[in-house]
Amino acid sequence: MVSRRNFFTGAGALAVSTALVSRAGAASLPEAVIMDKAATQPPLTPPNGRPYNPVVTLNGWTLPWRMKDGVKEFHLVAEPVVREIAPGMKANLWGYNGQSPGPTIEVVEGDRVRIFVTNKLPEHTSVHWHGQRLPNGMDGVTGLTQPGIDPGKTFVYEFVAKRPGTFMYHPHADEMTQMAMGMMGFWITHPKDHNFMRVDRDFCFLLNAYDIDPGSYTPKVNTMLDFNLWTFNSRAFPGIDPMVIAQNDKVRIRVGNLTMTNHPIHMHGHEFTVTGTDGGWTPPAARWPEVTTDIAVGQMRAIEFVASEPGDWAFHCHKSHHTMNAMGHDVPTLIGVDQREVLGKINKLVPGYMIMGDKGMADMGEMEMPLPDNTLPMMTGSGPFGGIGMGGMFTTMKVRKGLARGDYKDPGWYQHPAGTLAYEWKEGGIARPEAVRAPDAGKMAAKPGEKVLQVTKPGKNHAH
C-alpha cells in the first residue's frame, strides 16, 4: 500500500465542499490510501471498533479507516488508474484509490460511517451505495438526490450501516461510461455478533467486463453486449489468484455482478448453498444444494460450503465465451475446412500467415503467432499437465490439508494420491499407475515407458 499523506498539500490541493465537511464535523480529511499491487492482499484485521471476521478480496484489498468521535471515516478517491488485467496486458481504467475495482469497505452492523469522496476524474461523478438502507440524500444519484461531484471537489456521505450483508458501490453519474471504465467496489457489512454465520475463510469479488480492442489500452464505453474480456475484479485468468483453502474449512464466497449479462457461476468438486443475497441472509429453510448459481445483473450472491475434498478445483462462469480472452465476434467457423490450398496462395503474398481453427480452437495452443502489443491470448494459462485453455472468468480453489488458519499462500499444484488420476487406457492391458505426481507445468503426465509431450507455454506472443 502507498500512503497519500501529503495528497492535499501544496498549490495543487483539491477544493473541498466546505458546507458538507462542516456538517460532518470533520476538522481534516482522513488519509487517502492507494494500492499499487495486483495480488490478493491479506485480510485486514480491524485495529479498532467492534470485532468482525474480515474478508479476503480476490486480487484486491480492504480500505483502512480512522475512528473520529465514534464514526468510521473512509476516504475514496475517484481517479484514472492503470490495471493489469493479466501479465502482458494493462488497461487504462477509472477506479478508486489506485485500482479498479476500488477497495472493499468493511464495517459492522450499526456502525456510523462517513465516506469522503474526492473526484480526480475529468467529469463529475457520484457514489451510489448499492443495496444500503440510508437517508435519501445519501443515495448518490446525480441530479435526483444530489448534485454531481465536480472534478477537484470532495463530497461527504454519512449514514448508519443498518443491516448486515453483501453490497456494492458504483457511480450513478454518466454510468454508461464510468462503469464501463471500471468504477465499482465491494461493501461488506458484518453482523454485530461476529459468531453469527461464522466461516473460516470469506472471499469476495466482482464480475466485470470490458471491450478493449487488441493492441489498445482503453475500453470502448458504448459497447452494450459484445465484450471481449470477462473478469473477476478486473483480472482475467491466468492473472486471477487462486482461492487457497484448508481442507474441511467452512468457506463463503461472495460474488457481485456489475456486467451487462447474467453469469452462471459453477464450482467443481463440491456442492454449496446460497446463504445470502443483496437482500440479506437466505432463511435456512429456503436453501438447497447447488453446484451452479446464476447471478443476474446488479445482483449479489453469497455461497457457502465445507471444503472437504482436497485438490485444485475449477471455479468459473459456465458461459464458455466468458472463459476466453480477446474474443473476436466476427470470425467464421472453419472446422473441417481444408485450407491448405488457399494457405499456399496467401503465403506467397503474406509470408508466415497461418490458418486458424480447422480442427477446433484447442490446436491453436501449439501455435506461436505474433499478437499486437498489450493483447492477451484467447486461451492461456498452464497447469501441471499442460495448457489449461481457459481465460476470463476462471480461477481455482486450492484445497489442502493442514493449512494454518491465516495461510493464504499459493501451495503449488496438487499432488494426486495413488489411484486417483485419470489415465490413458491402451488395448493389451496397460495397468493403472499406482501413483502419479503432478509434473512440472508445461508437461503432460506420462506412464512408465511413454514419451513425455512438451506443451508450448503461452506467453506474450502466443495466441491461444
Sequence and secondary structure as in RCSB ss.txt:
>XXXX:A:sequence
MVSRRNFFTGAGALAVSTALVSRAGAASLPEAVIMDKAATQPPLTPPNGRPYNPVVTLNGWTLPWRMKDGVKEFH
LVAEPVVREIAPGMKANLWGYNGQSPGPTIEVVEGDRVRIFVTNKLPEHTSVHWHGQRLPNGMDGVTGLTQPGID
PGKTFVYEFVAKRPGTFMYHPHADEMTQMAMGMMGFWITHPKDHNFMRVDRDFCFLLNAYDIDPGSYTPKVNTML
DFNLWTFNSRAFPGIDPMVIAQNDKVRIRVGNLTMTNHPIHMHGHEFTVTGTDGGWTPPAARWPEVTTDIAVGQM
RAIEFVASEPGDWAFHCHKSHHTMNAMGHDVPTLIGVDQREVLGKINKLVPGYMIMGDKGMADMGEMEMPLPDNT
LPMMTGSGPFGGIGMGGMFTTMKVRKGLARGDYKDPGWYQHPAGTLAYEWKEGGIARPEAVRAPDAGKMAAKPGE
KVLQVTKPGKNHAH
>XXXX:A:secstr
 EEETTTT STT     HHHHHHHT SS   EEE    S       SSSS     EETT  B   EEETTEEEEE
EEEEEEEEEEETTEEEEEEEETTBSS  BEEEETT EEEEEEEE SSS B  EEET    GGGS  BTTTB  B 
TT EEEEEEE  S EEEEEE  SSHHHHHHTT  EEEEEE SSTTTT  SEEEEEEEEEE   TT  S  TT SS
  SEEEETTB BTSS  EEEETT EEEEEEEE SSS EEEEESS  BEEEEETTEE  GGG   BSEEEE TT E
EEEEEE  S EEEEEEESSGGGG BS  TT    TT   HHHHHHHHHHSTT     SS SGGGGG      TT 
  SSEEEETTEEEEE BSEEEEEEETT  TT  S   S    TT S     TTT    S      TTB    TTS
   B     TT   
